[in-house]
Amino acid sequence: MRQLSEADQDVIRLAQDPQFPRLLEQITATGGCAHPIHLSGSTTTRDTATGEVLHHYDTRNEPGNRLSVRCRNRRATVCAPCSRLHAADTFHLVRAGLTGGKSVPAQVRERSRLFVTLTAPSFGPVHRATTDGERCRPRRNAGRCEHGRPVSCGAVHDPAEVVVGQPLCAGCYDYPAHVLWHAHAGQLWDRFTRATRRSLATAVGLAQTRFRDHARLSFAKVAEYQKRAAVHVHAVVRLDGPDGPHTPPPAWATPELLTHAVGAAARSVLVRSPYSPAVGELELRWGTQLDAQPIRAFGDTDGLADDAVAAYVAKYVTKGASDTAAGTDHRILTRDDIEEAAAVPPHIRTLMRTCWHLGGLPEYEPLRLRAWAHTLGYRGHILTKSHLYSTSYTALRAQRAEHQRSTTTGIPDDLGVATDSHWRYIGSGHTPGAALIAAGIAEDHARSRQLYKEARQGQEWAKAHGLGVEP
């Protein structure tokens, strides 16, 4: 007879508990979250006019005297259910800035908008893969570098090969420059947006200090790690009137002018790293590869589609370290953590070692490189936006919480209420059996979403071909 695993035994134990149906409801409500947060406390909602208690909830009646809520981790490698919710929020946040909605007027679809990609410079040649079968780095009679390694590669690499993104010679690769470029990427972006405004003002004969009296530059950007473990930035850039999306931009705010300004700004931006006897002072710039594509206006056919851009950005915010060359999903606390990190390619491990080494130098202390060794020195958020681009994650989550509250309690949204809540954190995570149940619920939800997506695609195909549509 097969011996039951620890998880199976725990499932049986949970199923025999009289409160198991409620436990299942809680796990289902979190979407099968892999690492839920457990809270203890109560909440009371009263009518502000009469003082009548409209709803009261207390965790003393819950399994384990606690309420489980989502961990809300954005990384799919950490919690797939919560990452999907985060991706959906990101999609609506970016899309609102392109098509309107969520307090943004629909007129933004008529504005000058670009989808811009800014890359990191080269820190040394790396192995690369191409979609057309081109060889990696063929060079006739190239010889070897000072470390005795070939400076060429005539192989045709598959994109999935581990060698893709790895330096041809680790000794020749400029690891300090790579790490310091990451540490200053936020400054590079800030100076890029300022330079874009200056370029626009100069092009139309405005004093740079008067630009905001005529127009406003709004954006949402996401950082993506390339195979070589260097960040590049995808950004939606939009020109509004002086008060943001609710005011029309001036007539000179054309896509062509914005494209020119973005290009000029990317080429002009320069940040100098702090001087170090070990590294010197580095001049940090954007890479030479720049892509700026217009996003089509409503009714046009040229340019990128709004939904496609929003989906593209949302896809990248949920990627974890194991999906990209982005270090690790957890902070590095000691030098030993770097050496013990599992499944980390040599290139990534060397970058983390470089962060740890440079982070110990007094001249680089303000950069906090050791604290950000797990992200290879990159200190920015994965997604950031200007204040008036669109709505915020906080607003989206508040709307969802309000909808759930009104659905659960039956209290109308337009009724004046006051809520008094008292909560405290008491733990996180699942028991082995609960983790098994959560994984099954998450899988069911993912399958349902896939079936719904396929059904929608089938309906759209049938409609496009005149099938299943009444005459």
C-alpha positions as CSV (number, residue, x, y, z in Angstrom):
1,M,0.0,0.0,0.0
2,R,1.4,3.4,-1.0
3,Q,2.1,5.6,2.0
4,L,0.4,9.0,1.9
5,S,2.6,12.1,1.5
6,E,2.6,14.8,4.1
7,A,0.5,17.0,1.9
8,D,-2.1,14.2,1.3
9,Q,-2.4,13.6,5.1
10,D,-2.8,17.3,5.7
11,V,-5.6,17.5,3.1
12,I,-7.4,14.7,4.9
13,R,-7.0,16.5,8.2
14,L,-8.4,19.7,6.8
15,A,-11.3,18.0,5.0
16,Q,-12.4,16.4,8.3
17,D,-12.5,19.8,10.1
18,P,-16.1,21.1,10.4
19,Q,-15.0,24.5,9.2
20,F,-13.4,23.1,6.0
21,P,-16.1,24.6,3.7
22,R,-15.3,28.0,5.0
23,L,-11.6,27.4,4.7
24,L,-12.2,26.4,1.0
25,E,-14.2,29.6,0.5
26,Q,-11.2,31.7,1.9
27,I,-8.7,29.9,-0.4
28,T,-11.0,30.4,-3.4
29,A,-11.5,34.1,-2.6
30,T,-7.8,34.6,-2.8
31,G,-7.7,33.0,-6.3
32,G,-5.5,30.2,-4.9
33,C,-2.8,32.6,-3.7
34,A,0.4,30.7,-3.1
35,H,1.5,32.7,-0.1
36,P,-1.6,34.3,1.6
37,I,-1.3,36.8,4.4
38,H,-3.2,35.9,7.6
39,L,-4.9,38.6,9.6
40,S,-6.8,38.7,12.8
41,G,-9.4,41.4,13.7
42,S,-12.7,42.9,13.0
43,T,-14.5,45.5,10.9
44,T,-17.8,47.3,11.6
45,T,-19.8,49.5,9.2
46,R,-22.3,52.0,10.4
47,D,-24.8,54.3,8.8
48,T,-23.4,57.8,9.4
49,A,-26.9,59.3,9.6
50,T,-28.4,57.0,12.2
51,G,-25.5,55.2,13.7
52,E,-27.1,51.8,12.9
53,V,-24.7,48.9,12.5
54,L,-25.1,47.8,8.9
55,H,-22.4,45.1,8.9
56,H,-20.0,43.5,11.4
57,Y,-17.3,41.0,10.7
58,D,-15.0,39.3,13.2
59,T,-12.3,36.6,12.5
60,R,-13.2,34.8,15.8
61,N,-15.7,32.8,13.8
62,E,-13.2,31.9,11.0
63,P,-11.0,28.7,10.7
64,G,-8.0,29.3,12.9
65,N,-9.5,32.7,14.0
66,R,-8.0,34.4,11.0
67,L,-8.8,35.8,7.5
68,S,-6.5,35.0,4.6
69,V,-5.9,37.7,1.9
70,R,-3.8,37.8,-1.2
71,C,0.0,38.3,-1.0
72,R,-0.3,40.6,-4.1
73,N,3.2,39.7,-5.3
74,R,3.7,40.7,-8.9
75,R,6.1,38.0,-9.9
76,A,4.6,34.9,-11.5
77,T,7.5,32.8,-10.2
78,V,6.5,33.7,-6.7
79,C,2.7,33.7,-6.9
80,A,1.1,33.1,-10.3
81,P,-2.5,33.9,-9.2
82,C,-1.6,37.3,-7.7
83,S,0.7,38.1,-10.7
84,R,-2.2,37.7,-13.0
85,L,-4.3,40.1,-11.0
86,H,-1.3,42.6,-11.0
87,A,-1.0,42.2,-14.8
88,A,-4.7,42.9,-15.2
89,D,-4.4,46.1,-13.1
90,T,-1.4,47.1,-15.1
91,F,-3.2,46.6,-18.4
92,H,-6.1,48.8,-17.2
93,L,-3.7,51.4,-15.8
94,V,-1.8,51.7,-19.1
95,R,-4.9,51.4,-21.3
96,A,-6.7,54.1,-19.5
97,G,-3.9,56.5,-20.4
98,L,-4.3,55.5,-24.1
99,T,-8.1,55.2,-24.6
100,G,-9.6,57.0,-21.6
101,G,-11.7,55.7,-18.7
102,K,-10.8,55.6,-15.0
103,S,-11.2,59.4,-14.7
104,V,-9.2,59.9,-17.9
105,P,-11.1,61.6,-20.8
106,A,-11.5,59.6,-24.1
107,Q,-9.9,62.6,-25.9
108,V,-6.4,61.2,-25.1
109,R,-6.9,58.8,-28.1
110,E,-6.4,61.9,-30.3
111,R,-3.2,63.0,-28.7
112,S,0.4,62.5,-29.9
113,R,1.5,59.2,-28.4
114,L,4.6,57.1,-28.8
115,F,5.8,53.7,-27.7
116,V,9.5,54.3,-26.9
117,T,12.2,51.7,-26.2
118,L,15.5,52.9,-24.7
119,T,18.3,50.4,-24.3
120,A,21.5,50.0,-22.2
121,P,24.8,50.6,-23.9
122,S,27.3,47.7,-24.6
123,F,29.5,46.6,-21.8
124,G,31.2,43.9,-23.9
125,P,30.2,41.5,-26.7
126,V,27.8,38.7,-25.6
127,H,26.5,35.6,-27.4
128,R,23.3,36.4,-29.3
129,A,20.5,34.6,-31.0
130,T,18.6,35.8,-34.1
131,T,15.3,34.7,-35.6
132,D,16.7,34.5,-39.1
133,G,19.4,31.9,-38.5
134,E,22.2,34.5,-38.5
135,R,25.5,33.4,-36.9
136,C,26.3,34.8,-33.5
137,R,29.4,36.9,-34.0
138,P,31.3,35.8,-37.1
139,R,34.7,37.5,-37.7
140,R,37.3,36.2,-40.1
141,N,40.8,35.8,-38.5
142,A,39.6,37.4,-35.3
143,G,42.1,35.8,-33.0
144,R,41.8,35.8,-29.3
145,C,41.5,38.4,-26.6
146,E,44.1,39.1,-23.9
147,H,42.6,36.4,-21.7
148,G,43.1,33.8,-24.5
149,R,39.4,33.5,-25.5
150,P,38.1,33.8,-29.0
151,V,36.6,37.2,-29.9
152,S,34.2,35.7,-32.4
153,C,31.5,33.0,-32.5
154,G,30.3,31.4,-35.7
155,A,27.5,29.3,-34.1
156,V,23.8,29.8,-34.7
157,H,22.2,29.9,-31.2
158,D,18.7,29.0,-30.3
159,P,17.1,31.7,-28.1
160,A,16.5,29.2,-25.4
161,E,20.2,28.3,-25.1
162,V,21.8,29.2,-21.8
163,V,24.8,30.7,-23.5
164,V,22.7,33.5,-25.1
165,G,23.4,36.7,-23.3
166,Q,26.6,35.4,-21.7
167,P,29.9,37.4,-22.5
168,L,32.3,36.0,-25.1
169,C,34.9,36.7,-22.4
170,A,34.0,37.4,-18.8
171,G,37.4,39.0,-18.3
172,C,36.8,41.6,-21.0
173,Y,33.3,42.4,-19.9
174,D,32.9,45.7,-18.0
175,Y,30.9,44.5,-15.0
176,P,31.5,47.6,-12.9
177,A,30.1,49.8,-15.7
178,H,27.1,47.4,-16.1
179,V,26.2,47.6,-12.3
180,L,26.8,51.4,-12.1
181,W,24.6,52.0,-15.2
182,H,21.8,50.1,-13.5
183,A,22.3,52.1,-10.3
184,H,21.9,55.3,-12.3
185,A,19.1,54.2,-14.7
186,G,16.6,56.2,-12.7
187,Q,18.6,59.4,-13.2
188,L,19.0,58.7,-16.9
189,W,15.3,58.4,-17.3
190,D,14.6,61.6,-15.3
191,R,17.1,63.5,-17.4
192,F,15.6,62.0,-20.6
193,T,12.2,63.3,-19.8
194,R,13.6,66.8,-18.9
195,A,15.7,66.8,-22.1
196,T,12.6,65.8,-24.1
197,R,10.7,68.8,-22.7
198,R,13.7,71.1,-23.5
199,S,13.9,69.8,-27.1
200,L,10.1,70.4,-27.6
201,A,10.3,73.9,-26.2
202,T,13.4,74.7,-28.4
203,A,11.7,73.3,-31.5
204,V,8.7,75.6,-31.2
205,G,10.5,78.7,-29.9
206,L,9.4,78.5,-26.3
207,A,11.5,79.4,-23.3
208,Q,12.3,76.1,-21.5
209,T,10.8,77.4,-18.3
210,R,7.5,78.2,-20.1
211,F,6.9,74.7,-21.5
212,R,4.5,73.6,-18.8
213,D,2.3,76.7,-19.6
214,H,1.6,75.2,-23.0
215,A,1.9,71.4,-22.7
216,R,2.7,68.5,-20.4
217,L,4.6,65.3,-21.0
218,S,2.9,62.2,-19.5
219,F,4.3,58.7,-19.5
220,A,4.1,55.2,-18.1
221,K,7.2,53.0,-18.4
222,V,8.2,49.4,-17.6
223,A,11.7,48.1,-17.1
224,E,12.7,44.8,-18.8
225,Y,15.8,42.7,-18.4
226,Q,17.4,41.6,-21.6
227,K,19.2,38.3,-22.1
228,R,22.5,40.0,-21.2
229,A,21.0,41.0,-17.9
230,A,20.9,44.7,-18.8
231,V,17.7,46.7,-18.3
232,H,16.0,48.5,-21.1
233,V,12.9,50.6,-20.9
234,H,9.6,50.5,-22.7
235,A,7.5,53.6,-22.3
236,V,4.2,55.1,-23.4
237,V,4.8,58.8,-23.9
238,R,1.9,61.3,-24.5
239,L,1.6,65.0,-25.0
240,D,-1.2,66.8,-23.2
241,G,-2.3,70.3,-22.6
242,P,-0.9,72.3,-19.7
243,D,-3.3,70.8,-17.1
244,G,-2.9,67.2,-18.2
245,P,-5.3,64.9,-20.1
246,H,-8.3,67.1,-19.5
247,T,-6.9,70.0,-21.6
248,P,-6.0,69.7,-25.3
249,P,-2.4,70.1,-26.4
250,P,-1.3,73.0,-28.7
251,A,-1.4,72.5,-32.4
252,W,2.4,72.1,-32.7
253,A,2.3,68.9,-30.5
254,T,2.5,66.4,-33.4
255,P,3.8,62.8,-33.3
256,E,6.6,63.8,-35.7
257,L,7.8,66.6,-33.4
258,L,7.5,64.3,-30.3
259,T,9.5,61.6,-32.2
260,H,12.3,64.1,-33.0
261,A,12.4,65.4,-29.4
262,V,12.6,61.8,-28.0
263,G,15.5,60.9,-30.3
264,A,17.4,64.1,-29.5
265,A,16.9,63.6,-25.8
266,A,18.1,60.0,-25.8
267,R,21.3,61.0,-27.6
268,S,22.1,63.9,-25.3
269,V,21.5,62.5,-21.8
270,L,24.7,61.9,-19.7
271,V,25.1,61.0,-16.1
272,R,28.5,60.7,-14.4
273,S,29.1,58.1,-11.7
274,P,30.9,59.1,-8.4
275,Y,34.6,59.0,-8.8
276,S,36.3,55.8,-7.4
277,P,40.0,55.0,-7.3
278,A,39.0,51.4,-8.3
279,V,36.8,52.3,-11.3
280,G,37.3,56.0,-12.1
281,E,34.5,58.3,-13.1
282,L,32.2,56.8,-15.8
283,E,30.1,58.6,-18.3
284,L,26.7,56.8,-18.4
285,R,24.4,57.1,-21.4
286,W,21.5,55.3,-23.1
287,G,22.5,52.7,-25.8
288,T,22.5,53.6,-29.4
289,Q,19.5,51.4,-30.2
290,L,16.4,53.6,-29.9
291,D,12.9,52.7,-31.1
292,A,10.0,55.2,-31.1
293,Q,6.8,54.1,-32.8
294,P,3.6,56.1,-33.0
295,I,0.4,54.7,-31.4
296,R,-2.5,55.0,-33.8
297,A,-5.2,57.6,-33.2
298,F,-8.8,56.5,-33.0
299,G,-10.0,55.5,-36.5
300,D,-6.5,55.3,-38.0
301,T,-4.8,52.1,-39.3
302,D,-1.2,53.2,-39.1
303,G,0.8,52.7,-35.9
304,L,0.5,50.4,-32.9
305,A,-2.9,49.5,-31.4
306,D,-3.8,50.7,-27.9
307,D,-4.7,47.3,-26.4
308,A,-1.6,45.7,-27.9
309,V,0.7,48.3,-26.2
310,A,-1.1,47.9,-22.9
311,A,-0.9,44.1,-23.1
312,Y,2.8,44.3,-24.0
313,V,3.6,46.4,-20.9
314,A,1.4,44.3,-18.6
315,K,3.3,41.2,-19.7
316,Y,6.6,42.4,-18.4
317,V,5.6,43.5,-14.9
318,T,4.9,39.9,-13.8
319,K,8.1,38.3,-14.9
320,G,10.3,36.9,-12.1
321,A,14.0,36.4,-12.0
322,S,13.8,32.8,-13.3
323,D,11.9,34.1,-16.4
324,T,14.5,36.8,-17.2
325,A,18.2,37.5,-16.6
326,A,17.1,39.6,-13.6
327,G,19.1,38.2,-10.6
328,T,16.9,36.6,-7.9
329,D,13.4,37.2,-6.6
330,H,14.7,37.7,-3.0
331,R,17.2,40.1,-1.5
332,I,20.8,39.1,-1.0
333,L,21.7,39.5,2.7
334,T,25.3,38.1,2.8
335,R,28.1,37.3,0.3
336,D,27.4,33.6,1.0
337,D,23.8,34.1,-0.4
338,I,25.3,34.9,-3.8
339,E,27.4,31.8,-3.8
340,E,24.5,29.6,-2.6
341,A,21.9,31.0,-5.0
342,A,20.6,28.1,-7.1
343,A,20.3,28.0,-10.9
344,V,22.0,31.4,-11.4
345,P,24.1,31.6,-14.5
346,P,27.8,32.6,-14.1
347,H,27.2,36.0,-15.7
348,I,24.4,36.9,-13.3
349,R,26.4,35.6,-10.3
350,T,29.4,37.8,-11.3
351,L,27.1,40.9,-11.6
352,M,25.8,40.2,-8.1
353,R,29.4,39.8,-6.8
354,T,30.3,43.1,-8.4
355,C,27.3,44.8,-6.7
356,W,28.5,43.4,-3.4
357,H,32.1,44.4,-4.0
358,L,31.3,48.0,-5.2
359,G,28.7,48.4,-2.5
360,G,31.4,48.0,0.1
361,L,33.4,51.0,-1.2
362,P,32.6,54.3,0.6
363,E,32.2,56.3,-2.5
364,Y,29.4,54.1,-3.7
365,E,27.6,53.8,-0.3
366,P,24.7,56.2,-1.3
367,L,23.9,53.8,-4.2
368,R,23.1,51.0,-1.7
369,L,24.4,48.4,-4.2
370,R,24.5,45.6,-1.7
371,A,20.8,46.1,-0.9
372,W,20.0,45.8,-4.6
373,A,22.4,43.0,-5.5
374,H,19.4,40.7,-6.2
375,T,18.3,43.1,-9.0
376,L,21.9,43.6,-10.3
377,G,22.1,47.1,-9.0
378,Y,18.9,48.4,-10.6
379,R,17.0,50.4,-7.9
380,G,13.9,51.5,-9.7
381,H,10.3,50.0,-9.7
382,I,9.4,47.8,-12.6
383,L,6.6,50.1,-13.6
384,T,6.4,53.9,-12.9
385,K,4.3,56.6,-14.4
386,S,3.9,60.4,-14.3
387,H,1.2,61.7,-11.9
388,L,-1.3,62.7,-14.6
389,Y,-0.8,59.8,-17.0
390,S,-3.8,57.9,-15.8
391,T,-5.3,56.2,-12.7
392,S,-3.1,54.5,-10.0
393,Y,-2.8,51.0,-8.6
394,T,-4.2,52.3,-5.3
395,A,-7.4,53.6,-7.0
396,L,-7.9,50.4,-9.0
397,R,-7.6,48.3,-5.9
398,A,-9.8,50.6,-3.9
399,Q,-12.5,50.3,-6.6
400,R,-12.2,46.5,-6.5
401,A,-12.4,46.4,-2.7
402,E,-15.4,48.7,-2.7
403,H,-17.1,46.5,-5.3
404,Q,-16.4,43.4,-3.2
405,R,-17.6,45.1,0.0
406,S,-20.9,46.1,-1.6
407,T,-21.4,42.6,-3.0
408,T,-20.6,40.9,0.3
409,T,-22.5,43.2,2.6
410,G,-25.3,44.3,0.3
411,I,-24.8,47.9,1.4
412,P,-25.4,50.4,-1.5
413,D,-22.4,52.3,-2.8
414,D,-24.2,55.6,-2.5
415,L,-25.2,55.2,1.2
416,G,-23.2,57.3,3.6
417,V,-21.3,54.9,5.9
418,A,-18.4,54.9,8.3
419,T,-16.1,51.8,8.8
420,D,-14.1,51.1,11.9
421,S,-11.5,48.3,11.4
422,H,-8.9,46.7,13.6
423,W,-6.5,44.3,12.0
424,R,-3.1,42.7,12.9
425,Y,-0.8,40.4,11.0
426,I,-0.5,36.9,12.5
427,G,1.3,34.9,9.8
428,S,1.5,33.9,6.1
429,G,1.7,30.9,3.9
430,H,-0.1,27.5,3.6
431,T,0.2,24.2,5.3
432,P,1.2,21.4,2.9
433,G,-2.4,20.4,2.4
434,A,-3.8,23.9,2.0
435,A,-1.0,24.6,-0.5
436,L,-2.2,21.6,-2.6
437,I,-5.8,22.8,-2.5
438,A,-4.7,26.4,-3.4
439,A,-2.7,25.1,-6.4
440,G,-5.7,23.2,-7.7
441,I,-7.9,26.2,-7.4
442,A,-5.4,28.4,-9.1
443,E,-5.1,25.8,-11.9
444,D,-8.9,25.7,-12.3
445,H,-9.1,29.5,-12.5
446,A,-6.3,29.5,-15.1
447,R,-8.1,26.9,-17.2
448,S,-11.4,28.8,-17.0
449,R,-9.7,32.0,-18.2
450,Q,-8.1,30.1,-21.1
451,L,-11.5,28.6,-22.1
452,Y,-13.1,32.0,-21.9
453,K,-10.3,33.5,-24.1
454,E,-10.7,30.7,-26.7
455,A,-14.5,31.2,-26.7
456,R,-14.1,34.9,-27.2
457,Q,-11.7,34.3,-30.1
458,G,-14.1,31.8,-31.6
459,Q,-16.9,34.3,-31.4
460,E,-14.8,37.1,-33.0
461,W,-13.8,34.7,-35.8
462,A,-17.3,33.6,-36.4
463,K,-18.5,37.3,-36.5
464,A,-15.8,38.2,-38.9
465,H,-16.8,35.4,-41.3
466,G,-20.6,36.1,-41.0
467,L,-21.3,32.9,-39.0
468,G,-23.7,32.7,-36.1
469,V,-24.9,36.2,-36.8
470,E,-28.6,36.8,-37.4
471,P,-29.4,38.5,-40.7
